[in-house]
């Protein structure tokens, strides 16, 4: 997933590409439509200080397994510095 977007931004640069809001949220739309469980695990900040995260998506009714994986990732990652 790309880093967080600043409020009121209309276009965002990811690598050498600019994308709009519709394209930015398109990565979560299929999971919502098909009722697949998903969880986001914070993983740090980018050079601008914006949060970076990993999104995990499971099979239908796999919430318990997905949450267990998320907890293990958080433990492996260690503590995060607080955002300003």
Buried (B, 14 or more C-beta within 10 A) or exposed (E): BBBBBEEEEEEBEEEEEEBEEEEBEEEBEEBEEEEBBEBEBBBEBEEEEEBEBEEBBBEEEBEEEBBEBBEEBBEEEEEEEEEE
